[in-house]
Structures are given as structure tokens and as C-alpha cells.
Amino acid sequence: MKDVGPPRTGADEKATLQGFLDYLRAAIAGKVAGVPEPQVRTPGVDSGTNLLGLVKHVTAVERFYLLGEQVRDWKKTFHAGEDETVDGVLAAYREVVERANAVIAGWTDLESSAGPRGASRRWVLVHLIEETGRHAGHADILREQLDGAVGR
């Protein structure tokens, strides 16, 4: 998950969508990397949203949509446990991304059903781009509030 910027034109649709998803994945992971405890868990807004919780959440989202793992309580996915470290949460995210990319690599078309409720593979990829992008934006703001770091 290195930050190389979004993909340029010329790739097929699946590669373009996956490229944007990988770009956003790297952006959100990058916002957490290097932030010390307890700041990485410090809520920046009244809802309690924090950097480590955002990565934990997008990990659960990918597990749900691409790996078929159920989520019992979506609100709980926004909170890392006291025993969970930054390195551990980031490693879990990277491992899920690797497994998810293997699933995507096996797709021969984007029309077939994938994920919950019979959504198309295209819909799943676009939804993951939207979800990850939204939370990467949240992470941008939270990180800037913590230490002034800006940019991707």
C-alpha cells in the first residue's frame, strides 16, 4: 500500500477502480503511521472518531464486502481495543487488503454478483472507493488537528 497517486488513464475498468481503491487505502494508513499513543486514539470530534478507529473500521468494511465476514455491530468497528496497537491494526489492515486484492484479481467481470445482497462487483468496488475516501478525508482532518500534518 504505497502512495503513488491515483491511476492514470489507459487501464481497464477493474484496474482503474482497484487503483483508486489502493490509493485511498494507502492514504488512510499513512495518516495513522507514526502517530503516537494516546493521540492516535484521541477523538477529534464529539462522535469519538479517531485515527486508529478509522483504520479498524475500513478493515471491517473490506472484510465484510470482499471476504464475506459478518459484522455484528458496525459502531464497534470504529473503536480499537486497549490491547490493540497501531502496528497491529495497520498490519491487520494490510493483511486484509492483500486478501481482498487476491479476491479482486480472480474476478473476470464486474457484472457478476459479489458481496452482500447480490450487489455487483462493480458496485462493491465503487462503494469501497466511496467508503475509504470518505474516511481518508476524516483522517486528514483528524491528523491535522493532532499535529498539523497535511497532505496525502
Phi and psi restraints in degrees (value plus and minus 20) as a CYANA .aco file:
   2 LYS   PHI    -117.0   -77.0
   2 LYS   PSI     130.3   170.3
   3 ASP   PHI    -106.6   -66.6
   3 ASP   PSI      76.4   116.4
   4 VAL   PHI    -131.7   -91.7
   4 VAL   PSI     -12.6    27.4
   5 GLY   PHI      67.1   107.1
   5 GLY   PSI     142.1   182.1
   6 PRO   PHI     -85.3   -45.3
   6 PRO   PSI     137.4   177.4
   7 PRO   PHI     -86.4   -46.4
   7 PRO   PSI     133.3   173.3
   8 ARG   PHI    -112.9   -72.9
   8 ARG   PSI     152.6   192.6
   9 THR   PHI     -84.8   -44.8
   9 THR   PSI     141.9   181.9
  10 GLY   PHI      91.4   131.4
  10 GLY   PSI     -42.4    -2.4
  11 ALA   PHI    -101.4   -61.4
  11 ALA   PSI     140.7   180.7
  12 ASP   PHI     -92.5   -52.5
  12 ASP   PSI     152.9   192.9
  13 GLU   PHI     -79.7   -39.7
  13 GLU   PSI     -67.2   -27.2
  14 LYS   PHI     -82.0   -42.0
  14 LYS   PSI     -64.7   -24.7
  15 ALA   PHI     -84.4   -44.4
  15 ALA   PSI     -57.9   -17.9
  16 THR   PHI     -84.8   -44.8
  16 THR   PSI     -68.6   -28.6
  17 LEU   PHI     -81.9   -41.9
  17 LEU   PSI     -65.6   -25.6
  18 GLN   PHI     -85.2   -45.2
  18 GLN   PSI     -56.2   -16.2
  19 GLY   PHI     -82.1   -42.1
  19 GLY   PSI     -63.8   -23.8
  20 PHE   PHI     -85.6   -45.6
  20 PHE   PSI     -60.1   -20.1
  21 LEU   PHI     -82.4   -42.4
  21 LEU   PSI     -65.4   -25.4
  22 ASP   PHI     -81.4   -41.4
  22 ASP   PSI     -59.8   -19.8
  23 TYR   PHI     -79.7   -39.7
  23 TYR   PSI     -65.4   -25.4
  24 LEU   PHI     -90.4   -50.4
  24 LEU   PSI     -56.6   -16.6
  25 ARG   PHI     -77.9   -37.9
  25 ARG   PSI     -66.2   -26.2
  26 ALA   PHI     -84.6   -44.6
  26 ALA   PSI     -56.9   -16.9
  27 ALA   PHI     -83.7   -43.7
  27 ALA   PSI     -66.3   -26.3
  28 ILE   PHI     -90.6   -50.6
  28 ILE   PSI     -59.1   -19.1
  29 ALA   PHI     -85.3   -45.3
  29 ALA   PSI     -57.9   -17.9
  30 GLY   PHI     -85.0   -45.0
  30 GLY   PSI     -49.6    -9.6
  31 LYS   PHI     -91.4   -51.4
  31 LYS   PSI     -42.4    -2.4
  32 VAL   PHI    -112.1   -72.1
  32 VAL   PSI     -53.4   -13.4
  33 ALA   PHI     -78.1   -38.1
  33 ALA   PSI     110.1   150.1
  34 GLY   PHI      65.7   105.7
  34 GLY   PSI     -23.1    16.9
  35 VAL   PHI    -105.7   -65.7
  35 VAL   PSI     103.7   143.7
  36 PRO   PHI     -98.2   -58.2
  36 PRO   PSI     143.3   183.3
  37 GLU   PHI     -93.3   -53.3
  37 GLU   PSI     127.9   167.9
  38 PRO   PHI    -109.6   -69.6
  38 PRO   PSI     -16.6    23.4
  39 GLN   PHI     -78.8   -38.8
  39 GLN   PSI     -54.1   -14.1
  40 VAL   PHI     -83.6   -43.6
  40 VAL   PSI     -40.6    -0.6
  41 ARG   PHI    -124.5   -84.5
  41 ARG   PSI     -20.2    19.8
  42 THR   PHI     -94.2   -54.2
  42 THR   PSI     101.1   141.1
  43 PRO   PHI     -86.0   -46.0
  43 PRO   PSI     118.6   158.6
  44 GLY   PHI    -121.3   -81.3
  44 GLY   PSI     -28.0    12.0
  45 VAL   PHI    -161.5  -121.5
  45 VAL   PSI     144.3   184.3
  46 ASP   PHI     -79.8   -39.8
  46 ASP   PSI     -45.1    -5.1
  47 SER   PHI     -90.5   -50.5
  47 SER   PSI     -34.4     5.6
  48 GLY   PHI      74.8   114.8
  48 GLY   PSI     -17.9    22.1
  49 THR   PHI     -80.1   -40.1
  49 THR   PSI     112.4   152.4
  50 ASN   PHI    -160.9  -120.9
  50 ASN   PSI     144.7   184.7
  51 LEU   PHI     -79.9   -39.9
  51 LEU   PSI     -69.4   -29.4
  52 LEU   PHI     -84.6   -44.6
  52 LEU   PSI     -58.2   -18.2
  53 GLY   PHI     -83.6   -43.6
  53 GLY   PSI     -54.5   -14.5
  54 LEU   PHI     -84.2   -44.2
  54 LEU   PSI     -62.2   -22.2
  55 VAL   PHI     -87.0   -47.0
  55 VAL   PSI     -60.5   -20.5
  56 LYS   PHI     -80.0   -40.0
  56 LYS   PSI     -60.8   -20.8
  57 HIS   PHI     -86.2   -46.2
  57 HIS   PSI     -69.4   -29.4
  58 VAL   PHI     -85.4   -45.4
  58 VAL   PSI     -46.1    -6.1
  59 THR   PHI     -84.2   -44.2
  59 THR   PSI     -66.1   -26.1
  60 ALA   PHI     -83.7   -43.7
  60 ALA   PSI     -57.5   -17.5
  61 VAL   PHI     -81.9   -41.9
  61 VAL   PSI     -66.3   -26.3
  62 GLU   PHI     -86.2   -46.2
  62 GLU   PSI     -59.5   -19.5
  63 ARG   PHI     -80.3   -40.3
  63 ARG   PSI     -60.6   -20.6
  64 PHE   PHI     -88.1   -48.1
  64 PHE   PSI     -73.3   -33.3
  65 TYR   PHI     -99.2   -59.2
  65 TYR   PSI     -52.6   -12.6
  66 LEU   PHI    -129.0   -89.0
  66 LEU   PSI     -43.5    -3.5
  67 LEU   PHI    -131.4   -91.4
  67 LEU   PSI     -22.9    17.1
  68 GLY   PHI      54.2    94.2
  68 GLY   PSI      -1.8    38.2
  69 GLU   PHI    -104.8   -64.8
  69 GLU   PSI     116.3   156.3
  70 GLN   PHI     -98.9   -58.9
  70 GLN   PSI     133.1   173.1
  71 VAL   PHI    -142.7  -102.7
  71 VAL   PSI     103.5   143.5
  72 ARG   PHI    -103.2   -63.2
  72 ARG   PSI     -55.8   -15.8
  73 ASP   PHI    -163.9  -123.9
  73 ASP   PSI      82.2   122.2
  74 TRP   PHI     -81.8   -41.8
  74 TRP   PSI     -55.7   -15.7
  75 LYS   PHI     -81.4   -41.4
  75 LYS   PSI     -55.4   -15.4
  76 LYS   PHI     -89.9   -49.9
  76 LYS   PSI     -40.4    -0.4
  77 THR   PHI     -89.8   -49.8
  77 THR   PSI     -32.8     7.2
  78 PHE   PHI    -106.7   -66.7
  78 PHE   PSI     -17.5    22.5
  79 HIS   PHI    -150.2  -110.2
  79 HIS   PSI     100.6   140.6
  80 ALA   PHI    -101.2   -61.2
  80 ALA   PSI     122.9   162.9
  81 GLY   PHI     -90.4   -50.4
  81 GLY   PSI     140.1   180.1
  82 GLU   PHI     -79.2   -39.2
  82 GLU   PSI     -50.7   -10.7
  83 ASP   PHI    -104.3   -64.3
  83 ASP   PSI     -24.5    15.5
  84 GLU   PHI    -110.4   -70.4
  84 GLU   PSI     111.0   151.0
  85 THR   PHI    -118.4   -78.4
  85 THR   PSI     144.2   184.2
  86 VAL   PHI     -78.8   -38.8
  86 VAL   PSI     -68.9   -28.9
  87 ASP   PHI     -79.8   -39.8
  87 ASP   PSI     -60.0   -20.0
  88 GLY   PHI     -87.7   -47.7
  88 GLY   PSI     -62.6   -22.6
  89 VAL   PHI     -86.4   -46.4
  89 VAL   PSI     -62.7   -22.7
  90 LEU   PHI     -85.9   -45.9
  90 LEU   PSI     -59.3   -19.3
  91 ALA   PHI     -84.3   -44.3
  91 ALA   PSI     -60.1   -20.1
  92 ALA   PHI     -84.1   -44.1
  92 ALA   PSI     -60.1   -20.1
  93 TYR   PHI     -83.7   -43.7
  93 TYR   PSI     -66.9   -26.9
  94 ARG   PHI     -82.1   -42.1
  94 ARG   PSI     -58.0   -18.0
  95 GLU   PHI     -86.5   -46.5
  95 GLU   PSI     -61.8   -21.8
  96 VAL   PHI     -86.0   -46.0
  96 VAL   PSI     -61.4   -21.4
  97 VAL   PHI     -80.5   -40.5
  97 VAL   PSI     -63.0   -23.0
  98 GLU   PHI     -81.7   -41.7
  98 GLU   PSI     -65.4   -25.4
  99 ARG   PHI     -85.3   -45.3
  99 ARG   PSI     -61.8   -21.8
 100 ALA   PHI     -84.2   -44.2
 100 ALA   PSI     -61.0   -21.0
 101 ASN   PHI     -85.2   -45.2
 101 ASN   PSI     -52.6   -12.6
 102 ALA   PHI     -85.3   -45.3
 102 ALA   PSI     -58.3   -18.3
 103 VAL   PHI     -83.4   -43.4
 103 VAL   PSI     -68.8   -28.8
 104 ILE   PHI     -80.9   -40.9
 104 ILE   PSI     -59.5   -19.5
 105 ALA   PHI     -79.9   -39.9
 105 ALA   PSI     -49.5    -9.5
 106 GLY   PHI    -100.7   -60.7
 106 GLY   PSI     -28.2    11.8
 107 TRP   PHI     -95.6   -55.6
 107 TRP   PSI     108.6   148.6
 108 THR   PHI    -119.0   -79.0
 108 THR   PSI     -33.0     7.0
 109 ASP   PHI    -170.7  -130.7
 109 ASP   PSI     145.0   185.0
 110 LEU   PHI    -124.7   -84.7
 110 LEU   PSI     -21.5    18.5
 111 GLU   PHI    -104.4   -64.4
 111 GLU   PSI     -49.3    -9.3
 112 SER   PHI     -83.7   -43.7
 112 SER   PSI     137.6   177.6
 113 SER   PHI     -92.1   -52.1
 113 SER   PSI     120.5   160.5
 114 ALA   PHI    -173.3  -133.3
 114 ALA   PSI     126.7   166.7
 115 GLY   PHI      59.3    99.3
 115 GLY   PSI    -193.4  -153.4
 116 PRO   PHI     -91.7   -51.7
 116 PRO   PSI     134.2   174.2
 117 ARG   PHI      36.5    76.5
 117 ARG   PSI       6.1    46.1
 118 GLY   PHI      50.4    90.4
 118 GLY   PSI       0.4    40.4
 119 ALA   PHI     -83.4   -43.4
 119 ALA   PSI     129.2   169.2
 120 SER   PHI     -92.1   -52.1
 120 SER   PSI     140.0   180.0
 121 ARG   PHI     -80.9   -40.9
 121 ARG   PSI     -58.2   -18.2
 122 ARG   PHI     -79.7   -39.7
 122 ARG   PSI     -67.7   -27.7
 123 TRP   PHI     -79.8   -39.8
 123 TRP   PSI     -63.0   -23.0
 124 VAL   PHI     -80.0   -40.0
 124 VAL   PSI     -67.2   -27.2
 125 LEU   PHI     -83.5   -43.5
 125 LEU   PSI     -64.7   -24.7
 126 VAL   PHI     -84.0   -44.0
 126 VAL   PSI     -61.6   -21.6
 127 HIS   PHI     -82.3   -42.3
 127 HIS   PSI     -62.5   -22.5
 128 LEU   PHI     -85.0   -45.0
 128 LEU   PSI     -55.8   -15.8
 129 ILE   PHI     -82.5   -42.5
 129 ILE   PSI     -66.7   -26.7
 130 GLU   PHI     -82.0   -42.0
 130 GLU   PSI     -68.7   -28.7
 131 GLU   PHI     -83.8   -43.8
 131 GLU   PSI     -67.6   -27.6
 132 THR   PHI     -88.8   -48.8
 132 THR   PSI     -59.5   -19.5
 133 GLY   PHI     -83.3   -43.3
 133 GLY   PSI     -61.9   -21.9
 134 ARG   PHI     -79.9   -39.9
 134 ARG   PSI     -67.2   -27.2
 135 HIS   PHI     -96.2   -56.2
 135 HIS   PSI     -46.4    -6.4
 136 ALA   PHI     -85.0   -45.0
 136 ALA   PSI     -57.6   -17.6
 137 GLY   PHI     -84.2   -44.2
 137 GLY   PSI     -61.6   -21.6
 138 HIS   PHI     -79.3   -39.3
 138 HIS   PSI     -64.0   -24.0
 139 ALA   PHI     -83.4   -43.4
 139 ALA   PSI     -57.5   -17.5
 140 ASP   PHI     -75.8   -35.8
 140 ASP   PSI     -67.9   -27.9
 141 ILE   PHI     -87.7   -47.7
 141 ILE   PSI     -65.5   -25.5
 142 LEU   PHI     -81.4   -41.4
 142 LEU   PSI     -62.1   -22.1
 143 ARG   PHI     -85.7   -45.7
 143 ARG   PSI     -62.2   -22.2
 144 GLU   PHI     -82.2   -42.2
 144 GLU   PSI     -58.4   -18.4
 145 GLN   PHI     -83.9   -43.9
 145 GLN   PSI     -56.3   -16.3
 146 LEU   PHI     -91.9   -51.9
 146 LEU   PSI     -71.9   -31.9
 147 ASP   PHI    -160.6  -120.6
 147 ASP   PSI     -10.3    29.7
 148 GLY   PHI      62.0   102.0
 148 GLY   PSI     -21.2    18.8
 149 ALA   PHI     -85.7   -45.7
 149 ALA   PSI     108.7   148.7
 150 VAL   PHI    -146.7  -106.7
 150 VAL   PSI     149.1   189.1
 151 GLY   PHI      73.6   113.6
 151 GLY   PSI     159.4   199.4
